[in-house]
Amino acid sequence: MKIERLKAISLEIPFKTNFKHASADRAKTASIWIEACSNHGALIGYGEGCPREYVTGENLKSALDWINRHTSSIVKDITNLKSLKAWVVKQEQVIDKDPAAWCAIELALLDLLGKAKVSRLSRCWHCHLCQLFSNIQQCWVTMIWLYFQNRY
């Protein structure tokens, strides 16, 4: 499978009321949202990461910068679960410096890879069950498929 593009945006949704805990007081969410696209946009995997300076040492800007620096390598090198795992091993130290940024990308890639697998299965004439899954239900199929692959 060829990943055609990774789109990264900051996701800041206002809360109805402030959210407080010992380390922060927030009036809105602060997340990174990733869309990993393949098959001319017909398949899209989604991922989210939550950079927190007091947890991961990241903020929205640093996470987006990290994603922008590594997007071309990810798009070029990752085509399946095996290449994803190889990229993770090769880039372990880089990933460890920005775990929330990587979390968003990894979730989007796993979602995309799983949907690609389900899409191939649903084209089989004998796989009527796969054709019944909506996008939301495909998420569960993705997770089950990954579980049985014993790769993650």
N, C-alpha and C positions, 0 to 999 in steps of 0.2 A: 504494500500500500504506500502511496506517495502522499506525504503531508504537503499540501499546497501552500498553506499559510497559517500562521499563528497570529491571532489578534489579541492584544492585551489592553485592558482599560482599568482605570481605578473605579471602584464601585463604592459610592458614598450615598447611602440612603438615609434620610433623616429618621430618627426615632420619634415617637410621639412624646416621649419624656426622656430626660437624660438617664443614662445608665452609668451607675457608679460602682466601683470596687476599689480595693486598696491601691491598685496601681494606676488607675485612670478614671476619668470622668468624660463620658462620650455623649454627644448629641446626635451622632450619625455613625453609620457603619464605616469601616475603613478596610476594604478588601481589594484584591486583585482578581479580575475576572478574565479568563482565557477562553477563546474559541479556537479550536484546532480544526481546520477544514481540509477535506479531501473530496475526490470525485466531483470536482467542479462545484463545490459547495453543497452537494447532495448529502454528504455526511459531515456532521459537526459534532465534535466532542467538547464538553464543557468542564471547566475546572475553576476552583476558587482557592485562593490562599489569603491568609490573614497576617500580614506583616505587623509586628508589634515591637517597638523599640525596646520595651521593658521585658520582652520574652525572647525574640529572635535577633534583636539588634537592627532590624530593618524598619523602614517606613515605606509609604506608598511610592515615593520617588525612587528610592534606592532599589526597590523590588522591580519597578518598571524599567529602570536602567539596566539591571541584571538581565531581565528578559530580553531587552533589545540587544544587548551584547551577545547573547547566546542563541537567538532565534535562528540565524542562518545555519549554524552547526546542527541544531536540533532538526530542522527541516531537511537538511542534507543527509544526516547520518541515521535518523530513526525511521524505520519502515515496518517494524514488527516488534513483538515482545522481546525477542532475542537481541535485536539491535538497541532497544530501549535499555535493557539490562546492561549491555556492554557500555553504553554511553554513561550510565550511572556509575559503573565501576571506574571508568576512565576519568570522570569528572567529579569524583567523590569530594575532593577538597573544595572545589568550586561550589558545589551544591551545599556543602556544610556551612558556607559563609552566608548563604541566602536561602534558608530552608523554606520559607513561606512562598517565595517566588517560584522555587522548584516545585513545591506542593501543587500550586495552581496549574503549572504546565503538566506535571505528571498525571494529575487527575484528568485533565483534558485529553491527554494522549491515550490513557487507558480507556476512557470513555469512547474515544474515536476508534481505537483498535477493536474494542468489543463490538461496537456498532458495525464496523466493517465485516467482522466475522458473522454477525447475525444477518447482515444484508446478503452475504454469500449463501448462508444457509437458507434464507427465505426464498431465494431464487430456485431452490431445488423443488421440483414438482411434487415430491413426496413429503415435503416439510410444511404441511398445512398449519401446524401449531405456530411455527415461527411467524407466519404471515398475520397472525392475530395480534401480535405485540404492537402496542403503540410506542412512541418515543419514551414515555415514562416507564413503561414496563420493560423496554429494552435495557434500561439501566440495570434492572435485576438480572436479566439474562447475561449482561456484560459481567456483572460481579460473579455470578455462578460459573460462567465460562472461565474467568480468570482463576477462580478457586480451583477448578478441576485441572487447570493447566499446571498447577504447582510451581508457578513462576514467581508469584508475589504473595 
